[in-house]
Amino acid sequence: MGLGAQLIQWDEELCRLLVEQGHHVVRFDNRDAGLSTHLHDAGVPARGEPAPYLLDDMADDAAGLMDALGWSAAHVVGASMGGMIAQTLAIRHPERVLSLTSIMSTPGPGVAPPTEAAMGALLSRPPSDRDGVMDQAVVTWSVIGSPGYELDRELIRARAGLAYDRCFDPAGTARQLAAINASGDRTEALAAVRVPALVLHGEEDPLIPVAGGRATAAAVPGSRLVTYPGMGHDLPRALWPDIVAEITKLTKG
């Protein structure tokens, strides 16, 4: 999933819809998020200092998880930063990727800059208390979410509260952001990817504008681009059936 997001951001109902189409779904916490390993000793790099790790390392984590599961290969789906990791996995471990689905992502940090409001919401100082975190989550998603769909404030608050209870680590999120910024552009490397690929993107995404999705689709040979009017930087519940259908079309095609 995306920057600082935990596996619970992949809603259980969405995962169930994928399972009903015959998929075996595994969602996991990236390093420095949720119940995964946190690199507390690395601190937070100051401007100009090297990042403690790169997206390459996070992609290698995914390959390592597949090893632990006994999977030689899988259909890989990633959203936002997770899309960047999925792209990197396809570049570094092409034999492990049966298909690639990149959702609301980009081939590089400078390809589709966010709006000022979206970046401000993303980088605002996090509260330290549970209620404050839940309140801030509603504010953040009201800025970066889908203007064409109703904002489910109760779901956002509940998910933010659960994430806080599982693990609250703003420093880990900062290290992930450093990894994104230090990892550079993948456009040239994506030209060598030879797996079925799908790119999904919201046309009203203020955090990673739709130009990021178009650039991803243009970079991966033979990929298919699907854009959604009214969708921002989230996955509206009303679109889940279509998203599942598109992924299934790719994996079963």
Secondary structure, DSSP 8 states (H G I E B T S, - for coil): --TT--GGGS-HHHHHHHHHTT--------TTSTTS---GGG----TTS--S--HHHHHHHHHHHHHHHT-S-EEEEEETHHHHHHHHHHHH-GGGEEEEEEES--SSTTTS---HHHHHHHHS---SSHHHHHHHHHHHHHHHS-TTS---HHHHHHHHHHHHHH---HHHHHHHHHHHHHS---HHHHTT--S-EEEEEETT-SSS-HHHHHHHHHHSTT-EEEEETT--SS--GGGHHHHHHHHHHHHH-
